[in-house]
Amino acid sequence: MDRMIYVAMSGAQQDMLAQAATTQNLANANTTGFRAELTAFRAQPVYGPGYPSRVYGMAESPGADFAPGTIQTTGRPLDVAVSGTGWIAVQAPDGSEAYTRAGDLRISTNGVLETANGRPVLGNGGPIAIPPHQKLDIGSDGTVSIVPLGQQPNTLAVVDRIKLVNPPESDLVRGPDGLFLPRNAKPVPPDASVRLVSGALESSNVNAVGAMVRMIELARSFDMQVKMMQVARQNDQATTQLMQVQ
């Protein structure tokens, strides 16, 4: 009966791992620019002494769902959304280059342009520093322009240009903080074809209804695995009683 319990136990464990990924998607259903994490099960043979006659399910993440979210107009000058494919380059916590679709930008107390979660936005020569200004504008090509303090409204000064990239989706891997990193750890060159929509944000691409249905499916699968363990225990008890009779 230990073999039956092992298969059922491993199935319940993998259901819990898949539930964790689906829960994360649901938690980020309203996160700007979030990309849903995909989950899948595959059969994994149990290797050991003898022929591998048993298999168990293993949950894994084949990647992320790169389908675009909905672009919603906000009218805020620091909000930008990537139109079509492409990414905004930011500085990761370890100083390396990472990519995001979250365009809800802000200016820190030190005058650095950064994302809502505090990651500096990269320009031509590193993080973009914004001088004191009375108006700021972000162009469709990522150019950041300001009207300096005390200047006429028609006096525009170009500060920097947001680095926009468009690497193949297969070259990106999701980091633990939700940012996407280049698989080969090398910065991706800028792509002039990537365009931004100013005064707008891209919503998460998580399908909340589909994620809820997935959670129900996984919960039922977990319950089934637990019942299998209970059946294995009952069979073990019945076998023990038969042995005692003999």
PyMOL commands that set and color helices and strands:
alter all, ss='L'
color gray80, all
select helices_A, chain A and resi 2-27+169-171+208-245
alter helices_A, ss='H'
color red, helices_A
select strands_A, chain A and resi 37-45+55-64+71-73+80-83+87-91+97-100+106-107+113-114+122-123+126-127+133-138+143-148+157-161+164-165+172-174+180-182+195-198+200-202
alter strands_A, ss='S'
color yellow, strands_A
deselect
rebuild
show_as cartoon
